[in-house]
Amino acid sequence: MDNKIILLVEDNPDDEVLTLRAIKKNNIGNSVTVVRDGAEALDFLFCTGLYADRNPQDKPQVILLDLKLPKIDGLEVLRRIRAEESTRLLPVVILTSSKEEQDLIKGYSLGANSYVRKPVDFDQFVEAVRQLGLYWLILNEAPPQ
């Protein structure tokens, strides 16, 4: 796998650790940038705030987006990603523990590429991350930048 960035937007420290462990366990060599709230995710993507010096050409290969985030929730982050020309085509996978049907419907209606519920069991979670990595980092043909 090439070293494209995975952007993990996750506020729960336990879920962050589990996701990073699952990525490592699956030998996914991509660098992972972790942001812990919706405002920080938007700063990263649009090179503002703490990320003002980041190269805007270095776009994530995939965004793993939690929904229940502080400051700005995941659905609003997704709406803003899709509203901007520079980020409109970025693959966004909602990775959430939400079982609410309205979150699923709203996520897809706002342009999510995929919606994955976090499995409770770690082995199932590792397998889900393996499949996400295989598809989004190897098989999927990303749009040109």
N, C-alpha and C positions, 0 to 999 in steps of 0.2 A: 504494500500500500504506500502511496506517496504521502508526503507529510502535510496534507491539507488540514486546516484547523477544524476541530469540532467545537462548537460553542454550546456549552452546557449551561442552561439557565435554571438554576435550582437553589431554593432558599433553605431547604432542609439539610442540615449537615450530615445526617445519617444517610439520606438518599444520595447525597453527593458522593460520600465515601463508597457506598454500594455501587453506584454507577461507575466510578473510577476504577474500583476493583474489578468489576465485570469487564470493563474495557481492557484492562491489563491482562486479566485471565484469558481473554480471547485474542491476545497478541495483536491488538489493534494499535499500530504504531503512530497514529496521527497525534499531533499535539492537541491537548484539550485546554480550552480556556473556560474557566468557571466564573460566572457572574451570579450574584445572589439576590438580585431583585430586578424588577422590570425596568426601572430607570437606568440601572447599570447596563442592562442588555442593550437598551437603545443607545446609550452613550458609546458602547463598544461598536455597535453596528454603524452608527452615523459619525463616529470619530469626534465625539464631543466630550466635555467634562474631563474625567481622568484619562480618557482615550483620545484626546485631541491630537496627540502626536502619532497615533497609529496610522499606518498606510491604508487608505480606503480601498486600495486595490486588493488587499489581503482579505478576501471574503471567506467566511466559513464554508466548508464543503457541505455541512449540514448543521442545523440548529436543533438541539434537543431542548424543548421548551416545556417547563412545568406551567400549570395554569394558576395555581393558588400562590401568588407572589406578593411580597410587600411592595409598597409605593405604586407600582403600576401592574395590574394583573396580566397574566399571560395572553388572554384574549385581546386585550388592548395592545400589547406588544405586537401580536400577530397582525392586527389591523394596521398598525403603523408601518410594519415591515412591508405589507402588501400595498400600502398607499404611496410608497416612494419608488421611483424608477430604479434607483441604484440597488435596491434590496428586493424588489418585487418577485424576482425569480428564484431567490434562495430557497433551497429545500428546508421546510420546517416540519419536524416531527414533534407532535405534542406527546410528551412522556409524562403521564400524570397518574395519580391514584384516584382521581375523581371518577365516580361511577354515575354521575349525573348525565342523563341523556341530553339535556339542553346544552351542556358543555361540548358534547360530541357533535351535535348538530351545529352549534355556533362555531366551533373550531373549523369544521369543514366549510361552512358558509363563508368564513373569513379567509379561506384559502390554504388551510393546513394541507400538507402533502400526505400526512399519515397521522393516525391517532392510536397511541399504544397505552394501554393501562399497565401500570407497574405491577408485576406479579409480586405477591407477598413472599413467596418462597425464593430464596437466594439462587438456587440452581435454575429455577425457571427464569429468574431475572437475568442471569448470566446467558442463558440461551436466547432470550429476547434481544439482549444487547448484541450477541453474536450475529443474529439474523439481521438486525438493524445495520450493523457494520458491514456485513456481506453485501446487503442490498445498496445502501446509500453511499458506501465508500468504494465499492468495487464494481458492482453491476450497473448501477444507475449512471446514465449519461447526463452529466450536469450541463446546464446552459452555458454558453460562452460568456466570459466576463467582459 
